[in-house]
């Protein structure tokens, strides 16, 4: 269109008619002036755009260093255990706050699989904290965790790391041994006292069934160590003896004897199983020494009169007898001598 206008004005500027010639010349000058203004504006815009482009290039070059830092941060988030540990530690107290539980339910459903996988974290501290977190989650959302979610935690009671095993044992107490606190009243509470065949008897049978189903033979000492500080049934030796002398656990007598022997040994010595890592400490404190003495006295009161009956019942089973005759190593033998003199 502009070409047509220029050709028209050029033709009119050569016209013999003065009015056409002057008008065409004036119009051509006006258009030329306008085009000059447009050209100047375009040059100005071009220069400004060039400066902005250079500034953006410089900014992108600078931000590339920031991206590298972000990559390092993401890498740390994925690989540094302290980051995962702090995240789990921050979540733990939230499940004790009733006012936020509704909001936490959606979050827990979304990240449940990730949390369950973290119990097997390569860092034992992260795994231990995650077990504690899942125990809190089960207390407030008992229907959320399925069996497949719980199995990895159950297996950790046999872990070489004691803190992780104890945390898994606490989850086991909460999920499986649901009457453990009521069972506390059934334990022996005084010298020579006898606990009943009530809640603890059922719990001990559940414990033996768990041990059998776990198929971790010869690892009863690890199971006992994981539960001995948190579940009183582990030291309910009277109920264990009563079960062995009865016919209620006929198919699981060997496993119950294993648990009994391991429980007696650890209660009397306070020593964890061989191969399970614990924080090295100095000599036992006064309270710990007193607890060991009380436990040793109580187990002696229960087992000294019961041992002959147990040996008589299982005299034909070599393995059971071999386990039972190791019990006197943990007795207060002066109590045995005193009992013989009284008789």
ZADO-1210 file (C-alpha; in nm, 4 decimals, padded with zeros to 6 digits):
<atoms>
<atom x="00.0000" y="00.0000" z="00.0000" code="UNK" pos="1"/>
<atom x="00.2841" y="00.2403" z="00.0854" code="UNK" pos="2"/>
<atom x="00.4395" y="00.1747" z="-00.2561" code="UNK" pos="3"/>
<atom x="00.1146" y="00.2709" z="-00.4263" code="UNK" pos="4"/>
<atom x="00.0921" y="00.5946" z="-00.2229" code="UNK" pos="5"/>
<atom x="00.4526" y="00.6870" z="-00.3094" code="UNK" pos="6"/>
<atom x="00.3942" y="00.6233" z="-00.6796" code="UNK" pos="7"/>
<atom x="00.0782" y="00.8364" z="-00.6663" code="UNK" pos="8"/>
<atom x="00.2534" y="01.1255" z="-00.4899" code="UNK" pos="9"/>
<atom x="00.5511" y="01.1034" z="-00.7289" code="UNK" pos="10"/>
<atom x="00.3193" y="01.1238" z="-01.0264" code="UNK" pos="11"/>
<atom x="00.1234" y="01.4172" z="-00.8838" code="UNK" pos="12"/>
<atom x="00.4483" y="01.6038" z="-00.7985" code="UNK" pos="13"/>
<atom x="00.5283" y="01.6102" z="-01.1743" code="UNK" pos="14"/>
<atom x="00.1799" y="01.7273" z="-01.2651" code="UNK" pos="15"/>
<atom x="00.1356" y="02.0413" z="-01.4795" code="UNK" pos="16"/>
<atom x="-00.1389" y="02.1512" z="-01.2430" code="UNK" pos="17"/>
<atom x="00.0181" y="02.3646" z="-00.9742" code="UNK" pos="18"/>
<atom x="-00.2334" y="02.2686" z="-00.7025" code="UNK" pos="19"/>
<atom x="-00.1694" y="01.8952" z="-00.7541" code="UNK" pos="20"/>
<atom x="00.2070" y="01.9495" z="-00.7639" code="UNK" pos="21"/>
<atom x="00.2197" y="02.1544" z="-00.4410" code="UNK" pos="22"/>
<atom x="-00.0231" y="01.9282" z="-00.2557" code="UNK" pos="23"/>
<atom x="00.1645" y="01.6108" z="-00.3529" code="UNK" pos="24"/>
<atom x="00.4989" y="01.7620" z="-00.2544" code="UNK" pos="25"/>
<atom x="00.3599" y="01.8732" z="00.0852" code="UNK" pos="26"/>
<atom x="00.2072" y="01.5313" z="00.1522" code="UNK" pos="27"/>
<atom x="00.5334" y="01.3566" z="00.0597" code="UNK" pos="28"/>
<atom x="00.7277" y="01.5783" z="00.3031" code="UNK" pos="29"/>
<atom x="00.4785" y="01.5053" z="00.5821" code="UNK" pos="30"/>
<atom x="00.5015" y="01.1305" z="00.5234" code="UNK" pos="31"/>
<atom x="00.8828" y="01.1471" z="00.5124" code="UNK" pos="32"/>
<atom x="00.8902" y="01.3348" z="00.8454" code="UNK" pos="33"/>
<atom x="00.6573" y="01.0782" z="01.0027" code="UNK" pos="34"/>
<atom x="00.8700" y="00.7906" z="00.8752" code="UNK" pos="35"/>
<atom x="01.1811" y="00.9522" z="01.0222" code="UNK" pos="36"/>
<atom x="01.0098" y="00.9718" z="01.3644" code="UNK" pos="37"/>
<atom x="00.9069" y="00.6056" z="01.3382" code="UNK" pos="38"/>
<atom x="01.2601" y="00.5067" z="01.2399" code="UNK" pos="39"/>
<atom x="01.4078" y="00.6937" z="01.5378" code="UNK" pos="40"/>
<atom x="01.1587" y="00.5256" z="01.7720" code="UNK" pos="41"/>
<atom x="01.2417" y="00.1822" z="01.6305" code="UNK" pos="42"/>
<atom x="01.6143" y="00.2443" z="01.6700" code="UNK" pos="43"/>
<atom x="01.5545" y="00.3500" z="02.0315" code="UNK" pos="44"/>
<atom x="01.3441" y="00.0388" z="02.1007" code="UNK" pos="45"/>
<atom x="01.6083" y="-00.1798" z="01.9361" code="UNK" pos="46"/>
<atom x="01.8828" y="-00.0354" z="02.1564" code="UNK" pos="47"/>
<atom x="01.6681" y="-00.0784" z="02.4673" code="UNK" pos="48"/>
<atom x="01.5861" y="-00.4392" z="02.3766" code="UNK" pos="49"/>
<atom x="01.9522" y="-00.5122" z="02.3162" code="UNK" pos="50"/>
<atom x="02.0394" y="-00.3822" z="02.6640" code="UNK" pos="51"/>
<atom x="01.7589" y="-00.5890" z="02.8212" code="UNK" pos="52"/>
<atom x="01.8776" y="-00.8978" z="02.6355" code="UNK" pos="53"/>
<atom x="02.2305" y="-00.8519" z="02.7657" code="UNK" pos="54"/>
<atom x="02.0964" y="-00.8030" z="03.1186" code="UNK" pos="55"/>
<atom x="01.8902" y="-01.1246" z="03.0957" code="UNK" pos="56"/>
<atom x="02.1897" y="-01.3173" z="02.9661" code="UNK" pos="57"/>
<atom x="02.3956" y="-01.1933" z="03.2602" code="UNK" pos="58"/>
<atom x="02.1148" y="-01.2859" z="03.5013" code="UNK" pos="59"/>
<atom x="02.0833" y="-01.6367" z="03.3550" code="UNK" pos="60"/>
<atom x="02.4567" y="-01.6843" z="03.3850" code="UNK" pos="61"/>
<atom x="02.4403" y="-01.5795" z="03.7494" code="UNK" pos="62"/>
<atom x="02.1375" y="-01.7997" z="03.8251" code="UNK" pos="63"/>
<atom x="02.3127" y="-02.1063" z="03.6846" code="UNK" pos="64"/>
<atom x="02.5309" y="-02.1004" z="03.9960" code="UNK" pos="65"/>
<atom x="02.2184" y="-02.0869" z="04.2118" code="UNK" pos="66"/>
<atom x="02.0775" y="-02.3888" z="04.0291" code="UNK" pos="67"/>
<atom x="02.3923" y="-02.5801" z="04.1133" code="UNK" pos="68"/>
<atom x="02.3389" y="-02.4913" z="04.4792" code="UNK" pos="69"/>
<atom x="01.9783" y="-02.6122" z="04.4570" code="UNK" pos="70"/>
<atom x="02.0984" y="-02.9391" z="04.3064" code="UNK" pos="71"/>
<atom x="02.3336" y="-02.9815" z="04.6012" code="UNK" pos="72"/>
<atom x="02.0481" y="-02.9085" z="04.8436" code="UNK" pos="73"/>
<atom x="01.8242" y="-03.1691" z="04.6801" code="UNK" pos="74"/>
<atom x="02.1106" y="-03.4161" z="04.6908" code="UNK" pos="75"/>
<atom x="02.1589" y="-03.3478" z="05.0611" code="UNK" pos="76"/>
<atom x="01.7875" y="-03.3922" z="05.1219" code="UNK" pos="77"/>
<atom x="01.8022" y="-03.7356" z="04.9621" code="UNK" pos="78"/>
<atom x="02.1326" y="-03.8585" z="05.0996" code="UNK" pos="79"/>
<atom x="02.2110" y="-03.6892" z="05.4324" code="UNK" pos="80"/>
<atom x="02.0492" y="-03.8802" z="05.7235" code="UNK" pos="81"/>
<atom x="02.0332" y="-03.5696" z="05.9452" code="UNK" pos="82"/>
<atom x="01.7760" y="-03.4123" z="05.7124" code="UNK" pos="83"/>
<atom x="01.5493" y="-03.7184" z="05.7300" code="UNK" pos="84"/>
<atom x="01.6018" y="-03.7448" z="06.1056" code="UNK" pos="85"/>
<atom x="01.4993" y="-03.3837" z="06.1636" code="UNK" pos="86"/>
<atom x="01.1874" y="-03.4285" z="05.9488" code="UNK" pos="87"/>
<atom x="01.0748" y="-03.7358" z="06.1446" code="UNK" pos="88"/>
<atom x="01.1578" y="-03.5700" z="06.4785" code="UNK" pos="89"/>
<atom x="00.9474" y="-03.2685" z="06.3803" code="UNK" pos="90"/>
<atom x="00.6497" y="-03.4933" z="06.2978" code="UNK" pos="91"/>
<atom x="00.6589" y="-03.6942" z="06.6228" code="UNK" pos="92"/>
<atom x="00.5032" y="-03.4374" z="06.8619" code="UNK" pos="93"/>
<atom x="00.2269" y="-03.3473" z="06.6143" code="UNK" pos="94"/>
<atom x="00.0475" y="-03.6798" z="06.6654" code="UNK" pos="95"/>
<atom x="00.0003" y="-03.5966" z="07.0338" code="UNK" pos="96"/>
<atom x="-00.1982" y="-03.2816" z="06.9495" code="UNK" pos="97"/>
<atom x="-00.5695" y="-03.3509" z="06.9188" code="UNK" pos="98"/>
<atom x="-00.6440" y="-03.0269" z="06.7349" code="UNK" pos="99"/>
<atom x="-00.4342" y="-03.1190" z="06.4294" code="UNK" pos="100"/>
<atom x="-00.5183" y="-03.4886" z="06.3938" code="UNK" pos="101"/>
<atom x="-00.7856" y="-03.4269" z="06.1298" code="UNK" pos="102"/>
<atom x="-00.5344" y="-03.2472" z="05.9101" code="UNK" pos="103"/>
<atom x="-00.2713" y="-03.5128" z="05.9747" code="UNK" pos="104"/>
<atom x="-00.4935" y="-03.7958" z="05.8535" code="UNK" pos="105"/>
<atom x="-00.4740" y="-03.6832" z="05.4903" code="UNK" pos="106"/>
<atom x="-00.0988" y="-03.6264" z="05.5178" code="UNK" pos="107"/>
<atom x="-00.0451" y="-03.9676" z="05.6771" code="UNK" pos="108"/>
<atom x="-00.2470" y="-04.1470" z="05.4096" code="UNK" pos="109"/>
<atom x="-00.0471" y="-03.9769" z="05.1373" code="UNK" pos="110"/>
<atom x="00.2985" y="-04.0486" z="05.2789" code="UNK" pos="111"/>
<atom x="00.2312" y="-04.3757" z="05.4640" code="UNK" pos="112"/>
<atom x="00.4283" y="-04.5920" z="05.2197" code="UNK" pos="113"/>
<atom x="00.7266" y="-04.3586" z="05.2380" code="UNK" pos="114"/>
<atom x="00.7209" y="-04.3607" z="05.6191" code="UNK" pos="115"/>
<atom x="00.6974" y="-04.7399" z="05.6331" code="UNK" pos="116"/>
<atom x="00.9955" y="-04.7711" z="05.3987" code="UNK" pos="117"/>
<atom x="01.2002" y="-04.5438" z="05.6264" code="UNK" pos="118"/>
<atom x="01.2035" y="-04.7992" z="05.9101" code="UNK" pos="119"/>
<atom x="01.4613" y="-04.9788" z="05.6939" code="UNK" pos="120"/>
<atom x="01.6683" y="-04.6627" z="05.6485" code="UNK" pos="121"/>
<atom x="02.0433" y="-04.7209" z="05.6270" code="UNK" pos="122"/>
<atom x="02.0822" y="-04.4907" z="05.9284" code="UNK" pos="123"/>
<atom x="01.9631" y="-04.6699" z="06.2435" code="UNK" pos="124"/>
<atom x="01.8652" y="-04.3476" z="06.4204" code="UNK" pos="125"/>
<atom x="01.6273" y="-04.2602" z="06.1360" code="UNK" pos="126"/>
<atom x="01.4786" y="-04.6107" z="06.1474" code="UNK" pos="127"/>
<atom x="01.4339" y="-04.5899" z="06.5256" code="UNK" pos="128"/>
<atom x="01.2582" y="-04.2513" z="06.5105" code="UNK" pos="129"/>
<atom x="01.0378" y="-04.3763" z="06.2269" code="UNK" pos="130"/>
<atom x="00.9313" y="-04.6777" z="06.4364" code="UNK" pos="131"/>
<atom x="00.8370" y="-04.4397" z="06.7171" code="UNK" pos="132"/>
<atom x="00.6435" y="-04.2242" z="06.4706" code="UNK" pos="133"/>
<atom x="00.4525" y="-04.5232" z="06.3309" code="UNK" pos="134"/>
<atom x="00.3686" y="-04.6293" z="06.6867" code="UNK" pos="135"/>
<atom x="00.2161" y="-04.2853" z="06.7453" code="UNK" pos="136"/>
<atom x="00.0336" y="-04.3079" z="06.4114" code="UNK" pos="137"/>
<atom x="-00.1147" y="-04.6462" z="06.5061" code="UNK" pos="138"/>
<atom x="-00.2387" y="-04.5090" z="06.8374" code="UNK" pos="139"/>
<atom x="-00.4390" y="-04.2304" z="06.6687" code="UNK" pos="140"/>
<atom x="-00.5220" y="-04.4040" z="06.3368" code="UNK" pos="141"/>
<atom x="-00.5396" y="-04.7773" z="06.4245" code="UNK" pos="142"/>
<atom x="-00.7041" y="-04.8786" z="06.0957" code="UNK" pos="143"/>
<atom x="-00.4509" y="-04.7028" z="05.8748" code="UNK" pos="144"/>
<atom x="-00.1640" y="-04.9526" z="05.8901" code="UNK" pos="145"/>
<atom x="-00.2250" y="-05.2820" z="05.7109" code="UNK" pos="146"/>
<atom x="-00.0459" y="-05.6096" z="05.7808" code="UNK" pos="147"/>
<atom x="00.1981" y="-05.5524" z="05.4935" code="UNK" pos="148"/>
<atom x="00.2920" y="-05.2200" z="05.6551" code="UNK" pos="149"/>
<atom x="00.3555" y="-05.3794" z="05.9945" code="UNK" pos="150"/>
<atom x="00.5641" y="-05.6805" z="05.8891" code="UNK" pos="151"/>
<atom x="00.8859" y="-05.4792" z="05.8272" code="UNK" pos="152"/>
<atom x="00.8522" y="-05.3304" z="06.1767" code="UNK" pos="153"/>
<atom x="00.7885" y="-05.6699" z="06.3369" code="UNK" pos="154"/>
<atom x="01.1088" y="-05.8058" z="06.1845" code="UNK" pos="155"/>
<atom x="01.3150" y="-05.5256" z="06.3368" code="UNK" pos="156"/>
<atom x="01.2836" y="-05.6762" z="06.6865" code="UNK" pos="157"/>
<atom x="01.5646" y="-05.9050" z="06.5677" code="UNK" pos="158"/>
<atom x="01.7820" y="-05.6122" z="06.4548" code="UNK" pos="159"/>
<atom x="02.1438" y="-05.5897" z="06.5695" code="UNK" pos="160"/>
<atom x="02.0846" y="-05.2289" z="06.6791" code="UNK" pos="161"/>
<atom x="01.9235" y="-05.2320" z="07.0235" code="UNK" pos="162"/>
<atom x="01.7588" y="-04.8896" z="07.0000" code="UNK" pos="163"/>
<atom x="01.5903" y="-04.9887" z="06.6748" code="UNK" pos="164"/>
<atom x="01.4844" y="-05.3257" z="06.8178" code="UNK" pos="165"/>
<atom x="01.3359" y="-05.1649" z="07.1311" code="UNK" pos="166"/>
<atom x="01.1443" y="-04.9115" z="06.9188" code="UNK" pos="167"/>
<atom x="01.0069" y="-05.1983" z="06.7087" code="UNK" pos="168"/>
<atom x="00.9231" y="-05.3817" z="07.0313" code="UNK" pos="169"/>
<atom x="00.7208" y="-05.0837" z="07.1523" code="UNK" pos="170"/>
<atom x="00.5248" y="-05.0912" z="06.8254" code="UNK" pos="171"/>
<atom x="00.4714" y="-05.4640" z="06.8786" code="UNK" pos="172"/>
<atom x="00.3401" y="-05.3968" z="07.2298" code="UNK" pos="173"/>
<atom x="00.0961" y="-05.1386" z="07.0964" code="UNK" pos="174"/>
<atom x="-00.0200" y="-05.3351" z="06.7921" code="UNK" pos="175"/>
<atom x="-00.0116" y="-05.7009" z="06.8987" code="UNK" pos="176"/>
<atom x="00.0167" y="-05.7233" z="07.2771" code="UNK" pos="177"/>
<atom x="-00.2757" y="-05.4928" z="07.3389" code="UNK" pos="178"/>
<atom x="-00.3332" y="-05.5950" z="07.6998" code="UNK" pos="179"/>
<atom x="00.0256" y="-05.5435" z="07.8138" code="UNK" pos="180"/>
<atom x="-00.0663" y="-05.2648" z="08.0578" code="UNK" pos="181"/>
<atom x="-00.3436" y="-05.4652" z="08.2139" code="UNK" pos="182"/>
<atom x="-00.1060" y="-05.7577" z="08.2317" code="UNK" pos="183"/>
<atom x="00.1132" y="-05.5465" z="08.4590" code="UNK" pos="184"/>
<atom x="-00.1241" y="-05.6139" z="08.7476" code="UNK" pos="185"/>
<atom x="-00.0909" y="-05.9871" z="08.6958" code="UNK" pos="186"/>
<atom x="00.2854" y="-06.0005" z="08.7453" code="UNK" pos="187"/>
<atom x="00.4467" y="-06.1027" z="09.0691" code="UNK" pos="188"/>
<atom x="00.4401" y="-05.8047" z="09.3010" code="UNK" pos="189"/>
<atom x="00.5801" y="-05.9395" z="09.6234" code="UNK" pos="190"/>
<atom x="00.8225" y="-06.2016" z="09.7426" code="UNK" pos="191"/>
<atom x="00.6830" y="-06.5410" z="09.6628" code="UNK" pos="192"/>
<atom x="00.3716" y="-06.3888" z="09.5057" code="UNK" pos="193"/>
<atom x="00.2125" y="-06.5770" z="09.2197" code="UNK" pos="194"/>
<atom x="00.0749" y="-06.4092" z="08.9101" code="UNK" pos="195"/>
<atom x="-00.2471" y="-06.5429" z="08.7669" code="UNK" pos="196"/>
<atom x="-00.3092" y="-06.7256" z="08.4414" code="UNK" pos="197"/>
<atom x="-00.5048" y="-06.4280" z="08.3102" code="UNK" pos="198"/>
<atom x="-00.4066" y="-06.1643" z="08.0585" code="UNK" pos="199"/>
<atom x="-00.0373" y="-06.2436" z="08.0792" code="UNK" pos="200"/>
<atom x="-00.0933" y="-06.6092" z="07.9940" code="UNK" pos="201"/>
<atom x="-00.2710" y="-06.5127" z="07.6736" code="UNK" pos="202"/>
<atom x="-00.0068" y="-06.2529" z="07.5927" code="UNK" pos="203"/>
<atom x="00.2749" y="-06.5006" z="07.6483" code="UNK" pos="204"/>
<atom x="00.1038" y="-06.7451" z="07.4141" code="UNK" pos="205"/>
<atom x="00.0737" y="-06.4644" z="07.1572" code="UNK" pos="206"/>
<atom x="00.4439" y="-06.3905" z="07.2069" code="UNK" pos="207"/>
<atom x="00.5388" y="-06.7527" z="07.1448" code="UNK" pos="208"/>
<atom x="00.3147" y="-06.7647" z="06.8383" code="UNK" pos="209"/>
<atom x="00.4829" y="-06.4490" z="06.7086" code="UNK" pos="210"/>
<atom x="00.8241" y="-06.6079" z="06.7661" code="UNK" pos="211"/>
<atom x="00.7237" y="-06.9234" z="06.5804" code="UNK" pos="212"/>
<atom x="00.5705" y="-06.7378" z="06.2857" code="UNK" pos="213"/>
<atom x="00.8778" y="-06.5164" z="06.2583" code="UNK" pos="214"/>
<atom x="01.0840" y="-06.8276" z="06.1761" code="UNK" pos="215"/>
<atom x="01.3893" y="-06.6747" z="06.3455" code="UNK" pos="216"/>
<atom x="01.4959" y="-06.9886" z="06.5268" code="UNK" pos="217"/>
<atom x="01.7614" y="-06.9561" z="06.7984" code="UNK" pos="218"/>
<atom x="01.6973" y="-06.5808" z="06.8136" code="UNK" pos="219"/>
<atom x="01.4700" y="-06.5774" z="07.1174" code="UNK" pos="220"/>
<atom x="01.7322" y="-06.3783" z="07.3071" code="UNK" pos="221"/>
<atom x="01.6949" y="-06.0909" z="07.0562" code="UNK" pos="222"/>
<atom x="01.3162" y="-06.0928" z="07.0924" code="UNK" pos="223"/>
<atom x="01.3408" y="-06.0952" z="07.4718" code="UNK" pos="224"/>
<atom x="01.5917" y="-05.8095" z="07.4736" code="UNK" pos="225"/>
<atom x="01.3638" y="-05.5973" z="07.2521" code="UNK" pos="226"/>
<atom x="01.0693" y="-05.6349" z="07.4939" code="UNK" pos="227"/>
<atom x="01.2179" y="-05.6828" z="07.8395" code="UNK" pos="228"/>
<atom x="01.2249" y="-05.3104" z="07.9249" code="UNK" pos="229"/>
<atom x="00.8777" y="-05.2297" z="07.7921" code="UNK" pos="230"/>
<atom x="00.6563" y="-05.5333" z="07.8528" code="UNK" pos="231"/>
<atom x="00.6239" y="-05.6864" z="08.2017" code="UNK" pos="232"/>
<atom x="00.5138" y="-06.0256" z="08.0688" code="UNK" pos="233"/>
<atom x="00.8771" y="-06.0995" z="07.9770" code="UNK" pos="234"/>
<atom x="00.9548" y="-06.1219" z="08.3493" code="UNK" pos="235"/>
<atom x="00.6349" y="-06.3051" z="08.4429" code="UNK" pos="236"/>
<atom x="00.8205" y="-06.6285" z="08.5088" code="UNK" pos="237"/>
<atom x="00.5442" y="-06.7742" z="08.7243" code="UNK" pos="238"/>
<atom x="00.2950" y="-06.7636" z="08.4394" code="UNK" pos="239"/>
<atom x="00.5536" y="-06.9162" z="08.2038" code="UNK" pos="240"/>
<atom x="00.6088" y="-07.2004" z="08.4498" code="UNK" pos="241"/>
<atom x="00.2345" y="-07.2530" z="08.4897" code="UNK" pos="242"/>
<atom x="00.1936" y="-07.2714" z="08.1127" code="UNK" pos="243"/>
<atom x="00.4761" y="-07.5240" z="08.0820" code="UNK" pos="244"/>
<atom x="00.3307" y="-07.7437" z="08.3558" code="UNK" pos="245"/>
<atom x="-00.0113" y="-07.7286" z="08.1917" code="UNK" pos="246"/>
<atom x="-00.1057" y="-07.8613" z="07.8499" code="UNK" pos="247"/>
<atom x="-00.1980" y="-07.5234" z="07.6998" code="UNK" pos="248"/>
<atom x="00.1258" y="-07.4800" z="07.5035" code="UNK" pos="249"/>
<atom x="00.2049" y="-07.8406" z="07.4256" code="UNK" pos="250"/>
<atom x="00.2983" y="-07.7641" z="07.0642" code="UNK" pos="251"/>
<atom x="00.5202" y="-07.4701" z="07.1588" code="UNK" pos="252"/>
<atom x="00.6913" y="-07.5887" z="07.4756" code="UNK" pos="253"/>
<atom x="01.0405" y="-07.5733" z="07.3258" code="UNK" pos="254"/>
<atom x="00.9957" y="-07.2120" z="07.2179" code="UNK" pos="255"/>
<atom x="00.8502" y="-07.1109" z="07.5550" code="UNK" pos="256"/>
<atom x="01.1444" y="-07.2708" z="07.7351" code="UNK" pos="257"/>
<atom x="01.3819" y="-07.0758" z="07.5089" code="UNK" pos="258"/>
<atom x="01.2060" y="-06.7497" z="07.5950" code="UNK" pos="259"/>
<atom x="01.2031" y="-06.8376" z="07.9660" code="UNK" pos="260"/>
<atom x="01.5760" y="-06.9158" z="07.9721" code="UNK" pos="261"/>
<atom x="01.6678" y="-06.6008" z="07.7765" code="UNK" pos="262"/>
<atom x="01.4490" y="-06.3855" z="07.9992" code="UNK" pos="263"/>
<atom x="01.6012" y="-06.5290" z="08.3169" code="UNK" pos="264"/>
<atom x="01.9559" y="-06.4867" z="08.1868" code="UNK" pos="265"/>
<atom x="01.9092" y="-06.1235" z="08.0870" code="UNK" pos="266"/>
<atom x="01.7150" y="-06.0293" z="08.3999" code="UNK" pos="267"/>
<atom x="01.9898" y="-06.1774" z="08.6172" code="UNK" pos="268"/>
<atom x="02.2899" y="-06.0380" z="08.4299" code="UNK" pos="269"/>
<atom x="02.1589" y="-05.7295" z="08.2488" code="UNK" pos="270"/>
<atom x="02.3719" y="-05.8241" z="07.9485" code="UNK" pos="271"/>
<atom x="02.2282" y="-05.7812" z="07.5958" code="UNK" pos="272"/>
<atom x="02.2547" y="-06.0611" z="07.3385" code="UNK" pos="273"/>
<atom x="02.5875" y="-06.1242" z="07.1705" code="UNK" pos="274"/>
<atom x="02.6034" y="-05.9296" z="06.8452" code="UNK" pos="275"/>
<atom x="02.3504" y="-05.6626" z="06.9388" code="UNK" pos="276"/>
<atom x="02.5174" y="-05.3226" z="06.9454" code="UNK" pos="277"/>
<atom x="02.4561" y="-05.1035" z="07.2495" code="UNK" pos="278"/>
<atom x="02.6041" y="-04.7806" z="07.3759" code="UNK" pos="279"/>
<atom x="02.8973" y="-04.8689" z="07.5976" code="UNK" pos="280"/>
<atom x="02.8553" y="-04.7513" z="07.9544" code="UNK" pos="281"/>
<atom x="03.0525" y="-04.7756" z="08.2716" code="UNK" pos="282"/>
<atom x="02.9609" y="-04.9771" z="08.5773" code="UNK" pos="283"/>
<atom x="02.5863" y="-05.0242" z="08.6469" code="UNK" pos="284"/>
<atom x="02.4263" y="-04.7506" z="08.8527" code="UNK" pos="285"/>
<atom x="02.2966" y="-04.8150" z="09.2035" code="UNK" pos="286"/>
<atom x="01.9399" y="-04.8337" z="09.0745" code="UNK" pos="287"/>
<atom x="02.0338" y="-05.0800" z="08.7996" code="UNK" pos="288"/>
<atom x="02.2260" y="-05.2972" z="09.0444" code="UNK" pos="289"/>
<atom x="01.9299" y="-05.2994" z="09.2823" code="UNK" pos="290"/>
<atom x="01.6930" y="-05.3934" z="08.9981" code="UNK" pos="291"/>
<atom x="01.9195" y="-05.6805" z="08.8926" code="UNK" pos="292"/>
<atom x="01.9330" y="-05.8086" z="09.2503" code="UNK" pos="293"/>
<atom x="01.5544" y="-05.7853" z="09.2911" code="UNK" pos="294"/>
<atom x="01.4932" y="-05.9656" z="08.9622" code="UNK" pos="295"/>
<atom x="01.7428" y="-06.2363" z="09.0510" code="UNK" pos="296"/>
<atom x="01.5812" y="-06.2852" z="09.3888" code="UNK" pos="297"/>
<atom x="01.2321" y="-06.3008" z="09.2400" code="UNK" pos="298"/>
<atom x="01.3226" y="-06.5451" z="08.9640" code="UNK" pos="299"/>
<atom x="01.4966" y="-06.7640" z="09.2210" code="UNK" pos="300"/>
<atom x="01.1837" y="-06.7678" z="09.4373" code="UNK" pos="301"/>
<atom x="00.9739" y="-06.8749" z="09.1399" code="UNK" pos="302"/>
<atom x="01.2052" y="-07.1185" z="08.9632" code="UNK" pos="303"/>
<atom x="01.3863" y="-07.2988" z="09.2463" code="UNK" pos="304"/>
<atom x="01.0738" y="-07.4898" z="09.3525" code="UNK" pos="305"/>
<atom x="00.9467" y="-07.5194" z="08.9933" code="UNK" pos="306"/>
<atom x="01.2641" y="-07.6515" z="08.8281" code="UNK" pos="307"/>
<atom x="01.2357" y="-08.0123" z="08.9601" code="UNK" pos="308"/>
<atom x="00.8772" y="-08.0302" z="08.8288" code="UNK" pos="309"/>
<atom x="00.9831" y="-07.9012" z="08.4886" code="UNK" pos="310"/>
<atom x="01.2754" y="-08.1454" z="08.4670" code="UNK" pos="311"/>
<atom x="01.0495" y="-08.4318" z="08.5656" code="UNK" pos="312"/>
<atom x="00.7946" y="-08.3423" z="08.2960" code="UNK" pos="313"/>
<atom x="01.0481" y="-08.2995" z="08.0161" code="UNK" pos="314"/>
<atom x="01.3011" y="-08.5618" z="08.1240" code="UNK" pos="315"/>
<atom x="01.2610" y="-08.7477" z="07.7949" code="UNK" pos="316"/>
<atom x="01.3400" y="-08.4421" z="07.5793" code="UNK" pos="317"/>
<atom x="01.7135" y="-08.3837" z="07.5644" code="UNK" pos="318"/>
<atom x="01.7011" y="-08.0287" z="07.4202" code="UNK" pos="319"/>
<atom x="01.4446" y="-07.9046" z="07.6706" code="UNK" pos="320"/>
<atom x="01.6385" y="-08.0487" z="07.9625" code="UNK" pos="321"/>
<atom x="01.9612" y="-07.8920" z="07.8315" code="UNK" pos="322"/>
<atom x="01.7958" y="-07.5504" z="07.8347" code="UNK" pos="323"/>
<atom x="01.6342" y="-07.5987" z="08.1752" code="UNK" pos="324"/>
<atom x="01.9525" y="-07.7077" z="08.3534" code="UNK" pos="325"/>
<atom x="02.1153" y="-07.3772" z="08.2551" code="UNK" pos="326"/>
<atom x="01.8663" y="-07.1891" z="08.4744" code="UNK" pos="327"/>
<atom x="02.0470" y="-07.2469" z="08.8101" code="UNK" pos="328"/>
<atom x="02.3437" y="-07.0450" z="08.6803" code="UNK" pos="329"/>
<atom x="02.1276" y="-06.7372" z="08.7363" code="UNK" pos="330"/>
<atom x="01.9773" y="-06.8316" z="09.0734" code="UNK" pos="331"/>
<atom x="02.0586" y="-06.6852" z="09.4120" code="UNK" pos="332"/>
<atom x="02.2057" y="-07.0124" z="09.5309" code="UNK" pos="333"/>
<atom x="02.2036" y="-06.9082" z="09.8947" code="UNK" pos="334"/>
<atom x="01.8230" y="-06.9008" z="09.8666" code="UNK" pos="335"/>
<atom x="01.8339" y="-07.2581" z="09.7368" code="UNK" pos="336"/>
<atom x="02.0461" y="-07.3686" z="10.0314" code="UNK" pos="337"/>
<atom x="01.8187" y="-07.1846" z="10.2738" code="UNK" pos="338"/>
<atom x="01.5172" y="-07.3589" z="10.1263" code="UNK" pos="339"/>
<atom x="01.6821" y="-07.6992" z="10.1602" code="UNK" pos="340"/>
<atom x="01.7658" y="-07.6292" z="10.5252" code="UNK" pos="341"/>
<atom x="01.4077" y="-07.5245" z="10.5966" code="UNK" pos="342"/>
<atom x="01.2836" y="-07.8491" z="10.4464" code="UNK" pos="343"/>
</atoms>
